[in-house]
Amino acid sequence: MRTIEALPESWPVIPETALIQVHDSNGQPVAIGDQSWVWQRIKSYCAHRRTPREVTWLVQGDGIWTPPLWPATITKVEHWSSDWASRVVDLSPWGGIVLRGDAHRITAIVGADNPAPPAVIKAAARLTNYLMQQIDAQDSDFWATSMRWIVTPEMKDGETAPGHKTQESYTRPADCIAKALQNSGAADLLRPHRRAN
């Protein structure tokens, strides 16, 4: 099976109040701007679609077929016989349609103009904040996956005083971007949306 998914006309909006204010090296606020890149990452992880778009599936073989994305309204089913030709298909009692023949092209409108649930908005905000945030020494445990302090004793009048911090560093692993959905906690919130209903 092959999926050809068009981009929607719009994406859900992440409220500005859910986003962390990121600053550049000069202390100036950085605008996040277009949020479509966040939703495209989430789209690749989930089967649920929040805004309508056209999707075409190329499917081979007989049997019951159910759209792998949700919610889907099938608008056209075609069968290949030296060219694509429309075909009327039977509905399956378990959902989906019954396909007969070898090659099929199924077109549907997937997604509805319903607001995204709070958990999905929260996941999008977590992912955005994770990818936009730089490691901050003033908030050292924020998004840092490894922290290191080297403490050496400080001598005063020949006596050892409480430790004096001489070095600190914060790091992220090399795959922090590839695992952003998991590392940010967004994947946990999106778990119920991974499969079509």
C-alpha positions as CSV (number, residue, x, y, z in Angstrom):
1,M,0.0,0.0,0.0
2,R,1.1,3.5,-0.8
3,T,-0.2,6.7,0.8
4,I,-0.3,10.1,-0.9
5,E,-1.3,12.7,1.6
6,A,-1.9,16.4,0.6
7,L,-1.1,19.2,3.0
8,P,-4.1,20.7,4.8
9,E,-5.1,24.3,4.2
10,S,-4.5,25.1,7.9
11,W,-3.1,23.5,11.1
12,P,-4.3,23.7,14.6
13,V,-2.9,26.7,16.6
14,I,-0.7,26.2,19.6
15,P,-1.6,29.0,22.2
16,E,1.3,31.4,22.8
17,T,0.7,31.0,26.5
18,A,1.7,27.3,26.2
19,L,5.1,28.1,24.6
20,I,8.3,29.1,26.4
21,Q,9.8,32.4,25.4
22,V,13.1,31.7,23.7
23,H,15.8,34.4,23.3
24,D,18.7,34.7,21.0
25,S,22.3,35.3,22.1
26,N,21.5,39.1,22.3
27,G,18.6,38.5,24.6
28,Q,16.0,39.3,22.0
29,P,12.8,37.1,21.8
30,V,12.8,34.6,19.0
31,A,9.4,34.3,17.2
32,I,8.4,30.7,16.4
33,G,6.3,31.8,13.5
34,D,4.7,29.2,11.3
35,Q,3.9,26.1,13.4
36,S,3.3,23.7,10.5
37,W,6.7,22.0,11.1
38,V,5.5,20.9,14.6
39,W,2.2,19.5,13.2
40,Q,4.0,17.7,10.4
41,R,6.2,15.8,13.0
42,I,3.0,14.9,15.0
43,K,1.2,13.9,11.8
44,S,3.9,11.3,11.0
45,Y,3.5,9.8,14.4
46,C,-0.4,9.7,14.7
47,A,-3.3,8.2,12.7
48,H,-5.7,11.0,13.7
49,R,-5.9,14.1,11.5
50,R,-7.2,17.4,12.9
51,T,-7.7,19.4,9.8
52,P,-9.1,18.2,6.4
53,R,-6.9,17.1,3.6
54,E,-7.1,14.8,0.6
55,V,-5.5,11.4,0.9
56,T,-5.1,8.8,-1.8
57,W,-4.2,5.2,-1.1
58,L,-2.9,2.7,-3.8
59,V,-3.9,-0.7,-2.6
60,Q,-3.3,-4.2,-4.0
61,G,-5.3,-7.3,-3.5
62,D,-8.8,-8.6,-2.5
63,G,-10.3,-8.3,0.9
64,I,-11.7,-5.9,3.5
65,W,-9.8,-2.6,3.6
66,T,-10.1,0.0,6.3
67,P,-8.6,3.5,6.1
68,P,-5.4,3.7,8.3
69,L,-6.1,7.4,9.0
70,W,-9.1,8.8,10.9
71,P,-11.6,10.3,10.4
72,A,-11.8,9.4,6.7
73,T,-14.7,9.9,4.3
74,I,-14.1,7.9,1.1
75,T,-15.0,9.9,-2.0
76,K,-13.9,7.7,-4.8
77,V,-12.8,4.1,-5.4
78,E,-11.1,3.1,-8.6
79,H,-9.9,-0.2,-10.1
80,W,-7.1,-0.7,-12.5
81,S,-7.9,-2.4,-15.8
82,S,-5.5,-0.9,-18.3
83,D,-6.6,2.5,-16.9
84,W,-8.3,3.7,-13.7
85,A,-12.0,3.3,-13.7
86,S,-14.5,4.1,-10.9
87,R,-16.1,1.2,-9.1
88,V,-19.0,0.8,-6.7
89,V,-17.8,-1.2,-3.7
90,D,-19.7,-3.0,-0.9
91,L,-19.3,-1.8,2.7
92,S,-17.8,-4.2,5.2
93,P,-19.9,-5.1,8.3
94,W,-16.7,-4.4,10.4
95,G,-16.1,-1.0,8.9
96,G,-14.2,-0.2,5.7
97,I,-14.9,-1.5,2.2
98,V,-14.7,-4.8,0.4
99,L,-12.2,-4.7,-2.5
100,R,-12.2,-7.2,-5.3
101,G,-9.5,-7.4,-8.0
102,D,-5.9,-6.6,-8.1
103,A,-5.1,-2.9,-7.9
104,H,-7.2,-0.1,-6.4
105,R,-6.9,3.7,-6.0
106,I,-9.0,5.0,-3.0
107,T,-9.4,8.7,-2.5
108,A,-10.8,10.2,0.8
109,I,-11.0,13.4,2.7
110,V,-9.3,12.8,6.0
111,G,-9.6,15.0,9.1
112,A,-12.3,17.2,10.4
113,D,-12.4,20.9,11.4
114,N,-12.8,20.0,15.1
115,P,-10.5,21.5,17.7
116,A,-7.6,19.4,18.7
117,P,-8.1,17.8,22.2
118,P,-6.1,19.4,25.0
119,A,-3.7,16.5,25.2
120,V,-2.7,17.0,21.5
121,I,-2.3,20.7,22.0
122,K,-0.1,20.0,25.0
123,A,1.9,17.5,23.1
124,A,2.5,20.0,20.3
125,A,3.6,22.6,22.9
126,R,6.0,20.2,24.6
127,L,7.5,19.3,21.2
128,T,7.9,22.9,20.2
129,N,9.4,23.9,23.5
130,Y,11.8,21.0,23.5
131,L,13.1,21.7,20.0
132,M,13.3,25.5,20.5
133,Q,14.9,25.5,23.9
134,Q,18.6,25.9,24.3
135,I,20.1,24.5,27.5
136,D,20.0,27.2,30.0
137,A,22.6,27.3,32.9
138,Q,20.0,29.2,35.0
139,D,17.5,26.4,34.6
140,S,20.0,23.5,34.3
141,D,17.6,20.6,34.4
142,F,15.4,22.1,31.7
143,W,15.7,19.7,28.7
144,A,19.3,18.8,29.5
145,T,19.8,15.1,29.4
146,S,23.2,15.0,31.0
147,M,24.6,17.4,33.6
148,R,28.1,17.4,35.1
149,W,29.7,19.3,37.9
150,I,33.3,19.1,39.1
151,V,33.7,20.3,42.7
152,T,37.0,20.8,44.3
153,P,37.7,21.7,47.9
154,E,38.4,25.3,48.7
155,M,41.2,26.0,51.1
156,K,40.9,28.8,53.6
157,D,43.7,29.4,56.2
158,G,44.9,25.8,55.6
159,E,41.4,24.4,56.3
160,T,39.1,22.6,53.8
161,A,36.0,24.7,53.3
162,P,32.7,23.6,51.6
163,G,33.2,22.6,48.0
164,H,33.8,25.3,45.4
165,K,32.3,24.7,41.9
166,T,35.0,25.0,39.3
167,Q,33.3,23.5,36.2
168,E,29.8,22.7,35.1
169,S,28.5,21.5,31.8
170,Y,25.1,20.4,30.2
171,T,24.8,18.2,27.2
172,R,22.2,16.6,25.0
173,P,22.8,13.3,23.1
174,A,23.4,13.5,19.4
175,D,20.0,11.9,18.6
176,C,18.0,14.5,20.7
177,I,16.3,15.8,17.6
178,A,15.4,12.4,16.2
179,K,13.9,11.4,19.6
180,A,12.2,14.7,20.3
181,L,8.7,13.3,20.5
182,Q,9.9,10.8,23.1
183,N,12.3,13.0,25.0
184,S,9.8,15.9,25.2
185,G,7.0,13.7,26.6
186,A,4.8,14.5,23.6
187,A,4.7,10.8,22.6
188,D,3.1,9.7,25.8
189,L,0.3,12.3,25.3
190,L,-0.2,11.2,21.7
191,R,-0.4,7.4,22.4
192,P,-4.2,7.2,22.2
193,H,-4.1,8.9,18.7
194,R,-1.6,6.5,17.1
195,R,-4.3,4.2,15.6
196,A,-7.4,4.9,13.6
197,N,-10.6,4.2,15.4
